[in-house]
Amino acid sequence: MSHTPRHASVYLVHLPDEDAAREVARILAERGHVSVSVREGVAGQPFHRFHEASWKVTGVDAGPHPDDDERWWTAVETRIVETLAAERGGSCVLMQAVPDTVRALFPGETAVDRPPAEARAARLAALSGEPACAPRPVVVHRLDHPASDGPSGVPVALPGLDDVDWPSLGHAYGPAEDAPDILRAMAANDEGWDEATFEYFSAIVHQETCYSATPPTIPFLVRMARAPEMTPEYRLELLADLAYIASFDPSPSAGEEPAPTAHAARACREVIGALPALLARWPEAAPAERAWLIVLAALSPAAAAPLLPAFEGFRRGLEGPSPALDLALALAADDEDRACGLVLDYTTWDEDVSRHLADDTPLRCRHLAVLTRLALAEIPPRG
């Protein structure tokens, strides 16, 4: 049964010339976009990008979809439109809004305006050849999280913190002279943890962006994660945070020393360098912590090798599906064929996996980004 989405999707496609723009507009109209317009870009025009000679196609997809999984079908159409744009040297931006808002933002832009019934039929026909979302594996394992009676309040020492020239480094808001205070607040290991980690991910790592101050903070996060006095729940969050940061640009795991300005790659290199010390916690780690150690080990097959049999034994002891750990083990074993097969299967039930695969990065980097996404969903640090 077809479903009309609550929000319309507006695709702003920027292309280098008029011929490409008119071809894309024709295809979007054929795909059932209810409104399609073409215009030459003008510098300063709302939603305009690139140089003055570029052309803009606006396509409005108001549905319907074959079923009510709006996220899935929006992701399907976005992938198709992005491919159309990329093949012609352009790019695409997606906006979503209720239909009244769309009409207010793009009044009178219509170059192709199809009758509603005709557009609906074309929309369903265009999507009929695309597979529906497969059932997501049901994760039934329940990994025990390390338990405590709350923050211990015993601070973790951070020797060398004041030896770093923090004012010469930068973060999201300018010079990183406040970085030591943020790290000390995290290392205080008390009720201020949430506020301190919020500050860290607001300034030092901001919206998946690293800065020159980010790599020097990694050894201190590692020290906190390894410290016996660290509150167990906070330790688990630190391991997840390290995996998250390392997933931004894990290319140095197999390449040369990253450039000084490649802040994400250098942060990842710091995490990889710390893996032997982090993995040394395996014998004493609680199940959820062990799972995150396996995810981190996927960054470096060389570091994972000594513990790979233990990792595999841990996975065999878990009941039911574990997409994150299965992919982590394939990457830790450097089994690219296995990793490719798993990730392709995941594209059938997770709409964002295909987006990660489309990134212009080495295949292993894309797989590690998928892994982090899956792990955060399957093994949430707060249980």
ABEGO torsion letter per residue (X at the ends): XBBBBABBBBBBBBBABAAAAAAAAAAAAAAGBABBBBBBBBBGBBGBBEBAABBBBBBBBAOBBABABAAAAAAAAAAAAAAAAAAAGBBBBBBBBBAAAAAAABBGABABBBBAAAAAAAAAAAAAABBBBBBBBBBABBBBBBBBAEBAGBBBBBBGAAABBAAABBBAAEBAAAAAAAAAAAAAGBAAAAAAAAAAAAAABBGGBBBAAAAAAAAAAAAAAABAABBAAAAAAAAAAAAAAAAABAAAAABBBBBAABAAAAAAAAAAAAAAAAAAAAAABBAAAAAAAAAAAAABAAAAAAAAAAAAAAAAABBEBBAAAAAAAAAAAGBAAAAAAAAAAAAAABAAAAAAAABBBBAAAAAAAAAAAAAAAABBAAX
